[in-house]
């Protein structure tokens, strides 16, 4: 594959067509191409996991900032029900 380009290689590998892609590679380079496909998949999976972890940590920080106890530890007063009548 030195210097050769496979048309739509990204589409074939990303769309589940790794076998078809490997079938178009010369037999002497098939093992290296298979290793490259596996490495590319693992790299993409790692990037996705890191992005998901970062999003989770950011969401946790936002929750801690937005949902915190009021100063003094006193809970907010409960609102009066609508239509409530004061009784003497």
C-alpha positions as a Python dict, from the first residue, in 0.01 Angstrom:
ca = {
    (1, 'X'): (0, 0, 0),
    (2, 'X'): (304, 226, -11),
    (3, 'X'): (197, 521, -220),
    (4, 'X'): (-127, 353, -328),
    (5, 'X'): (-460, 495, -228),
    (6, 'X'): (-774, 296, -184),
    (7, 'X'): (-1082, 493, -287),
    (8, 'X'): (-1333, 540, -8),
    (9, 'X'): (-1115, 353, 242),
    (10, 'X'): (-1256, 555, 530),
    (11, 'X'): (-1613, 487, 426),
    (12, 'X'): (-1555, 113, 387),
    (13, 'X'): (-1373, 72, 717),
    (14, 'X'): (-1612, 294, 908),
    (15, 'X'): (-1923, 136, 762),
    (16, 'X'): (-1838, -219, 863),
    (17, 'X'): (-1673, -307, 533),
    (18, 'X'): (-1333, -402, 675),
    (19, 'X'): (-1340, -743, 506),
    (20, 'X'): (-1408, -591, 166),
    (21, 'X'): (-1138, -332, 225),
    (22, 'X'): (-886, -598, 325),
    (23, 'X'): (-979, -805, 20),
    (24, 'X'): (-863, -518, -204),
    (25, 'X'): (-523, -495, -31),
    (26, 'X'): (-237, -699, -183),
    (27, 'X'): (-189, -1025, 8),
    (28, 'X'): (163, -933, 122),
    (29, 'X'): (36, -625, 301),
    (30, 'X'): (-292, -762, 431),
    (31, 'X'): (-163, -828, 785),
    (32, 'X'): (-31, -472, 815),
    (33, 'X'): (-359, -331, 683),
    (34, 'X'): (-555, -545, 930),
    (35, 'X'): (-338, -418, 1215),
    (36, 'X'): (-389, -59, 1096),
    (37, 'X'): (-767, -106, 1089),
    (38, 'X'): (-767, -245, 1442),
    (39, 'X'): (-543, 37, 1566),
    (40, 'X'): (-766, 299, 1402),
    (41, 'X'): (-1075, 146, 1565),
    (42, 'X'): (-910, 136, 1907),
    (43, 'X'): (-792, 495, 1870),
    (44, 'X'): (-1141, 614, 1780),
    (45, 'X'): (-1294, 421, 2068),
    (46, 'X'): (-1043, 574, 2311),
    (47, 'X'): (-1123, 923, 2184),
    (48, 'X'): (-1496, 861, 2225),
    (49, 'X'): (-1446, 728, 2579),
    (50, 'X'): (-1236, 1030, 2674),
    (51, 'X'): (-1495, 1269, 2532),
    (52, 'X'): (-1774, 1091, 2721),
    (53, 'X'): (-1574, 1099, 3044),
    (54, 'X'): (-1498, 1469, 3006),
    (55, 'X'): (-1864, 1542, 2937),
    (56, 'X'): (-1962, 1343, 3248),
    (57, 'X'): (-1715, 1530, 3467),
    (58, 'X'): (-1832, 1864, 3329),
    (59, 'X'): (-2196, 1770, 3390),
    (60, 'X'): (-2112, 1666, 3746),
    (61, 'X'): (-1941, 1999, 3811),
    (62, 'X'): (-2241, 2188, 3671),
    (63, 'X'): (-2475, 1991, 3898),
    (64, 'X'): (-2261, 2068, 4202),
    (65, 'X'): (-2265, 2439, 4121),
    (66, 'X'): (-2635, 2464, 4039),
    (67, 'X'): (-2778, 2231, 4305),
    (68, 'X'): (-2628, 2344, 4628),
    (69, 'X'): (-2762, 2419, 4972),
    (70, 'X'): (-2882, 2770, 5048),
    (71, 'X'): (-2656, 2985, 5268),
    (72, 'X'): (-2722, 2924, 5636),
    (73, 'X'): (-2851, 2575, 5574),
    (74, 'X'): (-3214, 2686, 5597),
    (75, 'X'): (-3447, 2529, 5343),
    (76, 'X'): (-3657, 2759, 5132),
    (77, 'X'): (-4002, 2838, 5272),
    (78, 'X'): (-4278, 2630, 5120),
    (79, 'X'): (-4511, 2835, 4902),
    (80, 'X'): (-4866, 2879, 5017),
    (81, 'X'): (-5119, 2674, 4822),
    (82, 'X'): (-5327, 2868, 4575),
    (83, 'X'): (-5674, 2945, 4705),
    (84, 'X'): (-5578, 2889, 5068),
    (85, 'X'): (-5804, 3061, 5316),
    (86, 'X'): (-5677, 3187, 5649),
    (87, 'X'): (-5874, 3053, 5940),
    (88, 'X'): (-5919, 3256, 6257),
}
